[in-house]
Amino acid sequence: MFLNKDDYKYSEGYNMKLTLTVISFLTILLLFSCREKEEQPQAQNAQQPQRAGTAANVHTVVVQEVIQASGYTYLRVKEENRDFWIAVTKREMQVGETFSFADALEMKNFTSKDLQRTFETIYFVGNITGNELSPSAGKQSGESPHRMKPAIDKKEISIETAEGGISIGELFSNQDSYANKTVLIKGQVTKVNRAILGKNWIHLQDGTSGSGNYDLTITTQDQVSVGDIVTFEGTIVLNKDFGSGYAYDVLMEEAKLQAQ
């Protein structure tokens, strides 16, 4: 059978349309396949959390590593021979602290945008008990955790008061008279928590005490280490409440480290 000129043009146009249709179909199929592969990790990251722990199944852990983020404190903890990660609402924590928790949410392949890090498994913990109560626990009891008796042991030290300064015992014994005043205090650093609420939180002792208190909390932008003997100058504020459980009867704010 022979095609005339018009038939040939018709056949040529039909074949071209068919070819374009096949190419379009294959292109769509390829794009769909690629998108399916790209979305698979996201689907894995979006697995529903599982509840772990019950009131009868209390976990007691020791902090091995602390990472602070904008809203959470990430802790690598150890329970007997098992190491794992948990996240708690942002708070002061220190390596070596021991605490307990009973209820947690398990998340698989959880990515922290702040840390730009993915945790294969992490547990989000609501309340902890131990050396320091959680903020929510403090609110439930009607007290802030930082207004309770200091969790840090009193050091057997004796540090001479800075020239022109006062002792920690004098401050606590007569705190009302030092409210909103700038004072100079010398002591030994007993605890450091960095970059919380935009500040470094320093605990200081000098061996003295007043009204049952011996450990002064200081906020500063300066850097010190546990064990350092330092002198800070800062403003004393009373009944300071930052929210989220960070409340203090006595606090030295915006302190500046003085040259020794």
C-alpha positions as CSV (number, residue, x, y, z in Angstrom):
1,M,0.0,0.0,0.0
2,F,1.3,3.4,-0.9
3,L,0.7,6.7,0.9
4,N,-0.1,9.8,-0.9
5,K,1.4,13.1,0.1
6,D,-1.5,14.1,2.4
7,D,-1.5,10.6,4.1
8,Y,2.2,10.9,4.7
9,K,1.9,14.2,6.4
10,Y,-0.9,12.9,8.6
11,S,1.2,9.8,9.6
12,E,4.2,11.9,10.3
13,G,2.2,14.2,12.6
14,Y,0.6,11.3,14.4
15,N,4.0,9.6,15.1
16,M,5.4,12.8,16.4
17,K,2.5,13.3,18.8
18,L,2.8,9.7,19.9
19,T,6.6,10.2,20.5
20,L,6.0,13.4,22.6
21,T,3.3,11.7,24.6
22,V,5.7,8.8,25.5
23,I,8.5,11.2,26.4
24,S,6.2,13.2,28.6
25,F,5.0,10.1,30.3
26,L,8.5,8.8,31.0
27,T,9.5,12.3,32.3
28,I,6.6,12.4,34.8
29,L,7.4,8.8,35.9
30,L,11.1,9.7,36.5
31,L,10.2,12.9,38.4
32,F,7.7,10.9,40.6
33,S,10.4,8.3,41.3
34,C,12.9,10.9,42.3
35,R,10.5,12.7,44.6
36,E,9.5,9.5,46.2
37,K,13.1,8.8,47.1
38,E,13.6,12.3,48.4
39,E,10.6,12.1,50.7
40,Q,11.5,8.7,52.2
41,P,13.9,10.1,54.9
42,Q,11.4,12.7,55.9
43,A,8.8,10.0,56.3
44,Q,11.2,8.1,58.5
45,N,11.9,11.3,60.6
46,A,8.2,11.8,61.1
47,Q,7.6,8.5,62.9
48,Q,5.2,8.8,65.7
49,P,6.8,9.0,69.2
50,Q,6.3,6.1,71.5
51,R,5.8,6.5,75.2
52,A,8.5,5.0,77.4
53,G,8.6,4.6,81.1
54,T,5.9,4.3,83.7
55,A,5.5,5.4,87.3
56,A,6.7,1.9,88.3
57,N,9.7,2.0,85.9
58,V,11.9,4.8,87.2
59,H,15.2,5.4,85.4
60,T,18.1,6.9,87.4
61,V,20.8,8.3,85.2
62,V,24.1,10.2,85.4
63,V,24.8,13.0,83.0
64,Q,27.7,12.4,80.6
65,E,27.4,15.3,78.2
66,V,25.4,18.5,78.1
67,I,24.4,20.4,74.9
68,Q,22.3,23.6,75.2
69,A,19.9,24.7,72.5
70,S,17.4,27.5,72.3
71,G,14.5,25.6,73.9
72,Y,15.9,22.3,75.1
73,T,18.9,21.0,77.0
74,Y,20.1,17.8,75.4
75,L,21.8,15.3,77.7
76,R,23.7,12.2,77.0
77,V,23.1,10.1,80.1
78,K,24.2,6.7,81.4
79,E,22.0,4.1,83.2
80,E,24.1,1.2,84.4
81,N,25.9,0.1,81.2
82,R,23.5,1.9,78.7
83,D,24.2,5.3,77.2
84,F,21.4,7.3,75.5
85,W,20.2,10.8,74.8
86,I,17.3,12.6,76.4
87,A,15.9,16.2,76.0
88,V,14.5,18.3,78.8
89,T,13.2,21.9,78.9
90,K,16.1,24.3,79.0
91,R,17.8,24.4,82.4
92,E,21.1,24.4,84.2
93,M,22.7,20.9,84.1
94,Q,26.2,19.7,84.7
95,V,28.2,16.6,83.8
96,G,28.2,14.2,86.8
97,E,24.7,15.2,88.1
98,T,22.4,12.3,88.9
99,F,18.6,12.5,88.5
100,S,15.6,10.2,87.9
101,F,12.7,10.2,85.5
102,A,9.8,7.9,84.9
103,D,7.9,9.1,81.8
104,A,9.3,10.0,78.4
105,L,8.5,10.1,74.7
106,E,10.7,8.2,72.4
107,M,11.6,9.8,69.0
108,K,13.3,8.0,66.2
109,N,15.5,9.9,63.7
110,F,14.8,13.2,65.4
111,T,16.5,16.2,63.8
112,S,17.3,19.3,66.0
113,K,17.3,22.3,63.7
114,D,19.2,24.3,66.4
115,L,22.0,21.7,66.6
116,Q,21.8,20.6,63.0
117,R,22.1,17.1,64.3
118,T,19.9,14.0,64.0
119,F,19.5,11.7,66.9
120,E,18.8,8.1,66.0
121,T,16.9,7.7,69.3
122,I,16.1,10.3,71.8
123,Y,13.7,10.5,74.8
124,F,11.8,13.8,75.6
125,V,11.4,13.9,79.4
126,G,8.9,16.0,81.2
127,N,9.8,15.9,84.8
128,I,13.1,15.0,86.5
129,T,13.8,14.5,90.2
130,G,17.1,14.4,92.0
131,N,19.8,17.0,92.5
132,E,17.6,19.7,91.0
133,L,13.8,19.7,90.5
134,S,12.4,20.4,87.1
135,P,10.7,23.8,86.5
136,S,7.3,22.2,86.2
137,A,7.8,20.4,89.5
138,G,8.7,23.6,91.2
139,K,5.5,25.3,89.9
140,Q,3.3,22.4,91.0
141,S,4.7,22.6,94.6
142,G,4.3,26.4,94.7
143,E,8.0,26.9,94.9
144,S,10.7,27.6,92.3
145,P,13.4,25.0,92.3
146,H,16.1,27.7,92.6
147,R,14.5,29.0,95.8
148,M,15.0,25.8,97.6
149,K,18.1,24.8,99.5
150,P,21.1,24.8,97.2
151,A,21.8,21.5,95.7
152,I,25.6,22.1,95.6
153,D,27.5,20.9,98.6
154,K,29.3,23.5,100.8
155,K,33.0,23.5,100.1
156,E,35.5,23.3,102.9
157,I,37.3,26.4,101.8
158,S,38.3,29.8,103.3
159,I,38.8,32.6,100.9
160,E,39.8,36.1,102.0
161,T,37.2,38.8,101.3
162,A,38.2,41.0,98.4
163,E,39.5,44.5,99.3
164,G,36.4,46.8,99.4
165,G,34.1,43.8,98.9
166,I,31.9,41.7,101.1
167,S,31.6,38.0,101.8
168,I,28.9,35.7,100.6
169,G,27.8,35.1,104.2
170,E,27.4,38.9,104.7
171,L,25.4,39.2,101.5
172,F,22.9,36.5,102.5
173,S,22.7,37.7,106.1
174,N,21.8,41.3,105.1
175,Q,20.4,40.8,101.6
176,D,17.8,43.6,101.8
177,S,20.5,46.2,102.5
178,Y,22.4,45.2,99.3
179,A,19.4,45.2,97.0
180,N,20.1,47.0,93.7
181,K,23.6,47.9,94.9
182,T,26.9,47.0,93.1
183,V,29.2,44.9,95.3
184,L,32.5,43.1,95.0
185,I,32.7,39.4,95.9
186,K,35.6,36.9,95.8
187,G,35.1,33.2,95.8
188,Q,35.7,29.8,94.2
189,V,33.7,28.7,91.2
190,T,31.7,25.6,92.1
191,K,29.5,25.2,89.0
192,V,29.3,26.7,85.5
193,N,26.4,26.6,83.0
194,R,27.2,28.4,79.8
195,A,24.9,30.1,77.2
196,I,21.6,29.8,79.0
197,L,19.1,32.6,78.3
198,G,22.0,34.5,76.7
199,K,24.2,34.4,79.9
200,N,26.8,32.3,81.7
201,W,25.6,31.2,85.1
202,I,28.3,30.9,87.7
203,H,28.0,29.5,91.3
204,L,30.4,30.9,93.8
205,Q,31.4,30.0,97.4
206,D,33.9,31.5,99.8
207,G,33.4,29.3,102.8
208,T,31.0,31.7,104.6
209,S,27.3,31.3,105.0
210,G,24.3,33.4,106.0
211,S,20.7,32.5,106.7
212,G,21.5,28.9,105.7
213,N,22.8,30.0,102.2
214,Y,26.4,29.7,101.1
215,D,26.3,29.4,97.3
216,L,25.8,32.6,95.2
217,T,24.6,32.5,91.6
218,I,26.1,35.1,89.2
219,T,25.2,35.9,85.6
220,T,28.0,37.1,83.4
221,Q,29.3,37.2,79.9
222,D,32.8,36.3,81.1
223,Q,34.3,32.8,81.0
224,V,35.5,30.9,84.1
225,S,36.0,27.3,85.0
226,V,35.1,25.2,88.0
227,G,37.8,25.5,90.7
228,D,38.9,29.0,89.7
229,I,39.2,31.6,92.5
230,V,37.8,34.8,91.0
231,T,36.4,38.2,92.0
232,F,33.2,39.5,90.4
233,E,31.6,42.9,90.6
234,G,27.9,43.1,89.9
235,T,24.5,44.3,90.9
236,I,22.6,42.4,93.6
237,V,18.9,41.8,92.8
238,L,16.3,40.1,95.0
239,N,13.4,37.8,94.1
240,K,14.4,37.6,90.4
241,D,12.1,35.5,88.3
242,F,13.1,34.7,84.7
243,G,10.2,32.4,84.1
244,S,10.4,28.6,83.3
245,G,11.5,28.0,86.9
246,Y,14.5,30.2,86.9
247,A,13.9,32.2,90.0
248,Y,16.3,33.4,92.7
249,D,16.0,35.0,96.1
250,V,19.4,36.6,95.7
251,L,21.3,37.0,92.4
252,M,24.3,39.0,91.2
253,E,23.5,40.2,87.7
254,E,25.7,41.3,84.7
255,A,28.8,40.7,86.8
256,K,32.2,41.6,85.5
257,L,35.3,39.5,86.2
258,Q,38.0,41.6,88.0
259,A,41.7,41.2,87.4
260,Q,43.4,39.4,90.2
